[in-house]
Amino acid sequence: MSYIEPHAHMVSRTTDDYEKLAIAGCEAICEPAFWAGFDRSSAEGFHDYFRQLTEYEPKRAEKFGIKHFCWLCINPKEADDPGFAREVMALIPDFIDRPTVLGIGEIGLNKNTRNELGIFEEHVQLALDHDLPILIHTPHLEDKLKGTRLMLDSLANFPNLDRGRVIIDHVEEHTVGMVLDAGYWAGMTLYPHSKCSLDRAIDILETHGTERLWMNSACDWGVSDPLAVPKCLQRMKARGHGPETIRNVARDNPAAFLGQSPRFLL
């Protein structure tokens, strides 16, 4: 089945992974800006990174028949230094009109600090100023619930924000309900040892339905699987889900959300 990988950090993967994704039926990949596995020492490092996302990765994906799109921001882990973060954010307008840039992301919180929250809110305003969708990262493990609540409270202070153009990613059983109830989209990240296992993600779909939900692999520098999404689709089939439900999660939902950007063309 053709599917969309809506959140994958391909700069951390080899070309073999692109080949495997293509064989599995991946039609498009969306890559949010994120941590590089180490803290960068200057804003110039982000300038080159934004070039990599907007110039190099689309060409690498194209060799395997996959369309590549991206999101831009300074990630939450490196946003705790507001001065540095604003230097990086000042670079974004130079890239924001490039043809594969979908929006602002993945912004959010890492350790739920005041500085992180301030930069998060400045990113939200940047997205509103440019009429762009937003992709949000929620913290890991024990900080996830607190961080999700902090961001939901913060987002409520933006009266002009269209909640249907915001996806809050890495939800788990204890956060997915509050995200969907608030009117946002929710993303489930399929990780072998944290976030959602395949069966946990399917449990969430069976509990909450498929409306405004997608699944992704993230496949970053840590232990992760770029083929987690097609593997989960196979698991859905084994658990009795029909092709319409599987297609809804695999392609229709990501296409509906991402298609709110006029640049997301398949």
Secondary structure, DSSP 8 states (H G I E B T S, - for coil): --EEE-SB-GGGS-HHHHHHHHHHTEEEEEE-----SS--SSHHHHHHHHHIIIIIHHHHHHTTT-EEEEEE---GGGTTSHHHHHHHHTTGGGTTTSTTEEEEEEEE-SS--HHHHHHHHHHHHHHHHTT--EEEE---GGGHHHHHHHHHHHHTT-TT--GGGEEE-S--TTTHHHHHHTT-EEEEEB-SSSSB-HHHHHHHHHHH-STTEEEE-B--SSS--TTHHHHHHHHHHHTT--HHHHHIIIIIHHHHHHTTSTT---
